[in-house]
């Protein structure tokens, strides 16, 4: 039997942080939310020059939704996306 499986949302985050935990550069890409991977500059900007923390990651996750225009049947993806962006940010600075 053949089957197919698609991700609901995908998030990739790479952060460059200094020795004190301050974000010097960030790249955050979303998948499965548009026809092509989508870079979220608003979330990246929310991180720059600030010490990475849980609160900051949540704020960046919220910023990732700026301008989001879900289709009628997939608005459920937004809270999932917001949470996964925050988790990806935290994981990128503390992979343990």
Secondary structure as a PSIPRED ss2 file (coil, helix, strand):
# PSIPRED VFORMAT (PSIPRED V4.0)

   1 X C   1.000  0.000  0.000
   2 X C   1.000  0.000  0.000
   3 X C   1.000  0.000  0.000
   4 X C   1.000  0.000  0.000
   5 X C   1.000  0.000  0.000
   6 X C   1.000  0.000  0.000
   7 X C   1.000  0.000  0.000
   8 X C   1.000  0.000  0.000
   9 X C   1.000  0.000  0.000
  10 X E   0.000  0.000  1.000
  11 X E   0.000  0.000  1.000
  12 X E   0.000  0.000  1.000
  13 X E   0.000  0.000  1.000
  14 X E   0.000  0.000  1.000
  15 X E   0.000  0.000  1.000
  16 X E   0.000  0.000  1.000
  17 X E   0.000  0.000  1.000
  18 X C   1.000  0.000  0.000
  19 X C   1.000  0.000  0.000
  20 X C   1.000  0.000  0.000
  21 X C   1.000  0.000  0.000
  22 X E   0.000  0.000  1.000
  23 X E   0.000  0.000  1.000
  24 X E   0.000  0.000  1.000
  25 X E   0.000  0.000  1.000
  26 X E   0.000  0.000  1.000
  27 X E   0.000  0.000  1.000
  28 X E   0.000  0.000  1.000
  29 X E   0.000  0.000  1.000
  30 X E   0.000  0.000  1.000
  31 X E   0.000  0.000  1.000
  32 X C   1.000  0.000  0.000
  33 X C   1.000  0.000  0.000
  34 X C   1.000  0.000  0.000
  35 X C   1.000  0.000  0.000
  36 X C   1.000  0.000  0.000
  37 X C   1.000  0.000  0.000
  38 X E   0.000  0.000  1.000
  39 X E   0.000  0.000  1.000
  40 X C   1.000  0.000  0.000
  41 X H   0.000  1.000  0.000
  42 X H   0.000  1.000  0.000
  43 X H   0.000  1.000  0.000
  44 X H   0.000  1.000  0.000
  45 X H   0.000  1.000  0.000
  46 X H   0.000  1.000  0.000
  47 X H   0.000  1.000  0.000
  48 X C   1.000  0.000  0.000
  49 X C   1.000  0.000  0.000
  50 X C   1.000  0.000  0.000
  51 X E   0.000  0.000  1.000
  52 X C   1.000  0.000  0.000
  53 X C   1.000  0.000  0.000
  54 X H   0.000  1.000  0.000
  55 X H   0.000  1.000  0.000
  56 X H   0.000  1.000  0.000
  57 X H   0.000  1.000  0.000
  58 X H   0.000  1.000  0.000
  59 X H   0.000  1.000  0.000
  60 X H   0.000  1.000  0.000
  61 X H   0.000  1.000  0.000
  62 X H   0.000  1.000  0.000
  63 X H   0.000  1.000  0.000
  64 X C   1.000  0.000  0.000
  65 X C   1.000  0.000  0.000
  66 X C   1.000  0.000  0.000
  67 X C   1.000  0.000  0.000
  68 X C   1.000  0.000  0.000
  69 X C   1.000  0.000  0.000
  70 X C   1.000  0.000  0.000
  71 X C   1.000  0.000  0.000
  72 X C   1.000  0.000  0.000
  73 X C   1.000  0.000  0.000
  74 X C   1.000  0.000  0.000
  75 X C   1.000  0.000  0.000
  76 X C   1.000  0.000  0.000
  77 X H   0.000  1.000  0.000
  78 X H   0.000  1.000  0.000
  79 X H   0.000  1.000  0.000
  80 X H   0.000  1.000  0.000
  81 X H   0.000  1.000  0.000
  82 X H   0.000  1.000  0.000
  83 X H   0.000  1.000  0.000
  84 X H   0.000  1.000  0.000
  85 X H   0.000  1.000  0.000
  86 X H   0.000  1.000  0.000
  87 X H   0.000  1.000  0.000
  88 X H   0.000  1.000  0.000
  89 X H   0.000  1.000  0.000
  90 X H   0.000  1.000  0.000
  91 X H   0.000  1.000  0.000
  92 X H   0.000  1.000  0.000
  93 X H   0.000  1.000  0.000
  94 X C   1.000  0.000  0.000
  95 X C   1.000  0.000  0.000
  96 X C   1.000  0.000  0.000
